[in-house]
Amino acid sequence: MIYLIRRGERSSRRCEASMKKIKIKFHKPAPGTLKPKKWDDMEPKTRDLLRSLCFLCPSLLGVIIFFVLPFGVVVYYSFTSSAVSGHFVFLKNFVELFHNKAFLIAARNTLKFSFTAVPLAVILALGLALMLEARIPLKSQFRTFFLSPMMVPVASVVLIWQVIFSYGGTMNQFLAIFGADKIDWLKSDYCLTVITILFLWKNLGYNMILFMAGLANIPKELLEVAAVEGATPSYSLFAIKLRYLSPTILFVTILSMINSFKVFREVYLLTGDYPYEGLYMLQHFMNNTFNSLDYQKLSAAAVVMALFMAGLIALLFYAEDRFGKDVEG
């Protein structure tokens, strides 16, 4: 037993001696070499901005690659003689474009259709929203009726319009009851009216829902105070409702304008590449120019169309800012 105790003491002394020989060195950093954490040092607004940019990067990259860069190529082509040589011709393509008869017809028809269909889409949708806001019977049935065209595919819409407005269609058979002559609706002066009705039928429901949402956001207190003060319904409409609806009117107008250019799908399916002159739109011109590989004329037309749309939208924003800035909080 004594032997074991002495042996343990000798082992502990040897361990202490070996520990003294071992020198553990800790390297202290030189003064001023430690750098603070940059992320924690930033202001909250800067961190939020960087986080937002990180989330936006995938979408922003897609927009740059698939929209901005191709449009830059289009602008480049509009100032060159051909896609191969790349010879700079400045405004020659634009001058030739404005002397092109097909382009002038297409631009005239597109402007005529847009400046007819878009105001009608805005005014009629607003009227329907005001009507459905009132206490009328069968309100839900009316809403369903005007929203149902949104669920109808384009091919079905085209088929319906062919059945109704073809030379031997339903409309001519109905008019024949009153002794009227048959009309080839899509190859006559009524062609733009037919397409305008199609456009309104497809878009009124969605615009109406947007206006109903805008009307629901108008402070009820203002309308109640106006009613107590003896304001007429027309005064409440123009002085209160329309002023609070100005952002919605702007949005619906821009959306309807974009949709008016998309009506090319229906017109193309109804009439083909070269329709009656009254239905020849800018999209027809661009589509046919692309098929003929005339990229310079196509690019010049695209740039003109983009500049016109940008100027018109800027004008709408200016009008909305002047008309509704005093009610925006």
N, C-alpha and C positions, 0 to 999 in steps of 0.2 A: 504493500500500500504506500509506504514511504517512498519506495522506488518510483512508483507511478506519479506521485506528487512532484518529486524532484524533476522527473523527466518532463512534466508539463510546464514547470517553471523555466527549464532550459529552452523549451520550444517557444515560449512566449517572448523570452529575451532575444532569441534569434530573429523572431518576426519583427520586433521593435527595431532591431539594428538594421534589418533590410529595408524597413520603411523609411528610416532616416537617410539611407543612401539614395532612395528614389526622390527625385526633385521634379515636382509637377509645375510646369511653367504656364502661366496664363498671360496671353498676349493682350495687352490693353491697347485699344485703338488710339491713334494720335488725335489730339484735340482738333475739332473741326472737320473730321472725316465722316462722322455720322450724318447721313442725309435724312431729313424728315420725310414721312410718307406723303407723296404728292396728292393722292386721292383724298386723304383726310384733311389735307391742307387747303383744298379747294372750297370755294363758296358753294352753298347748296344749289344756287341757280345754275352754276357752271356744271355741277355734277348732274343735275336734271337734264341740262342741254345735251351733255355727252351720252347719257342713257337714251334720250330720245333719238339722237343720231344713230346710235347702235341699233335700235329697233327699226329705224327708217331705212337703214343702209340696204337691206335686200330689195325692198320696193323701189327705193331711189335708184339703185343700180339697174333694175329692170326697166324703169322709165327711161333712163339715160341710154341704155343699149338698144331698146326696141322702139323708142319714140324720138328722143332728142337727136341721136346720131343719124338715124335715117332721114329725119327732116333736114338736118344739116347737109346731107348728101343731096337731097332734093333741091335745096337752095343753091348748092354748087352746080348742079346740072342745069339749073335755070339760067345760069350766066355763061354757059359753055356751048360750043357748036355741036359737040357730040360726046357721048360717054367714053369713046375710045381716044380721040385726039386731045380732048380737054382744052381746046383753044378758047380763050376768053373773048366773049363777044358783047359783054355788058348787057344792055337792055334790048338787044336785037330780038331775042326770043319773045319778050313781052310785046314789042311792037307788032311782030308777026301774029301773035296771039290775038291782039285786039283788032286785027284786020281779018281774022278767020271768021267766016260766016257761021260755021257750026258752033263755035264758042259763043258768039253773040246771041244766037238763038237759045242755046242752052242756058246762058246766064240770065237772059230775059225771062225764060220760063221758070227758072228756079227762083228768081226774085219775086216774080208774080205769084207763084205758089206760096212761098214762105210768108210774104207780106199779106197774103189773104188768109192762109190757114192758121198761122201762129196767133194773130189777134183774136180770131174766132175761137181758137182752143182756149185761150186765157179767159176771154169774156164769158163764153158759155159755161166753162168749168166753174168760174166764180159765181155765176147765176145759179147753177145747180147746187153748189155748196150752200149758198144763202137760202135756197128753197128747202134743202134738207135740214138746215139749221132750225127752220120754223117748225111749228107743231102741225104737221100734215099727216093724214092717214097713209098707211102703206109705205112708211119711210124706209124700212129695211128692204122691202121688195124693190123700191126704186134704186137703192144703193147697189143691190145685187145685179139689177139689170144693167147699170152703167159700168159695173166692174167686170162683168162676164167677158167682154171682148178681150181683156188682158190675157185670158187663159186660152184664147183661140190661136193655134199656130198660123204662121204666115201662109203656108200652103193652103190651109182651109179657108183663110180669108180670100185668097185669090180665087179659089174655086167658087165661093159664094158670090163674089163680084162678077165672075164670068157667067154664072147662071142668071144673075139679075140683069146685067148690062150688056150681054151679047146681043147680036142682031136679032136672034130669035128668042131672046130671054124673057124673063118675067116682066120686066118694066115695059117692053114693047107690047107684050100681050095685054097688059093692063091698060096701056094708052089706046090700044086698038078698040077697046070697048067704047071709047068716046070718039072714035073715028079718026084718030091721029095716025099719021104715017110713021112707019118704022124708022128708027134712028140708030145708026152705028155709033154708039155712045163713045167708044174709045178711039174713033177715027173721025171725030167731028169737033166743033167748037165747044161742045159740052164736056170734053175729055178732062179738063182741069177741074171742073165741078165734081165729076165722079171721083177723082183721086182725093179731092178735098173732103168729100163726105167720108171716104174710107179712112183718111187720116184722123178726122174728128171722132169717128166711131171707135177707133183703136186707142185714142189718147185721152178722151174726155174723162173717163173713169179715174185714171191715176191722178190727173190734175185736180179733179174734184176732191179726192181724198186729201191731197196736200193743202188745198184751201180750207177744207173742214178742220184740219189740224191747226192751221193758222188762226182760224176764227175761234177755236177753243182756247187759244192762248191770250186772247184779248181780255184785259181786266174787266170783269163783270161790273165792278164798282163804277167805272166810267160810264158804261151804258145805263146803269140804274140812275146815276146822277143826271145824265142827259135826259132821261125820260121824266124824272121829277121836275127838271127845269123847263119842260115843255118842248124839248127838241123833237122835230119831225123825224120819221124813219129815214128820209133821204138825207137829212143833215147828219144823223148818226152814221149813215153809211159812208158819206164822203169825208166827214170831218174826223171820224174816229176809226171806223173799221178799215177803210182803205189805207189810212196812214199807218196803222199797225200791221197791215198786211203787205206793206211795201217790200220787205225782204222775201216774202213768199211769192209775190207777183214777179219779182226779179228772177227767182229760182225757176218758177214755172215757165217764164218766158224763155230763159236760156235752154231749159230742158226741151221745150216744144220746138225751139229753133233747131236743136240738134236732131230731134226726131223727124223734123220736116226734111232734113237731108237724107235720113234713113228710108224715106218712102220710096227710094229708088228700087229697093228689093221688090216691093209689090208691083211697081210699074214695069220693071224688067220681066217679072214672071207673067204679067198680063200681056205685054206687047213685044218683048224681045229686045235685041240690040238696037234696032232702028225703028222706034215707034213713030206714031203720028207727030208731026212737027210741034204741035202744042204740048206734047208730053216729053219732048227731048230735053232732059235735065243735064246739069253739069256732070253728074255721075255717069251718064251715058257717054258724054264726051270724053271723060277721063278713061273709062273702061275701053272704049273703042281706040283711043290714042295709045293706050297700053298694049292692046292687041296688035297694033301696027308698029310697035317698038319705037314710037316717036317720043323718047323720054324727055327731050328738051321742051317740047310743047306741053307735055303732061306736067313736068315740074313747074313750068311758068304758071300754068293754070292752078296748080296746088298752092303755090306761094300767094297768088292773087286772092284765092279763096280764103287762105289762112289770115292774110292781112285784113280782108274785109270782115271776117268773123271777129277778129281781135278788136278792131275798131268799133264794131257794133256792140260787142259785150262791154267794152270800156264806156261807151256812151250810156248803156243801160245802168252800169254801176254808178256813173255820175248822176243820172236822173234819180236813182234810188236814194243816193246819199243826200241829194238836195230835197227830196220829197219827204223822206222818213227819218232824217237824222235827229229831229227833235223828240221822237218817241222811242228811240233806241237807248236803252240804259246799260 
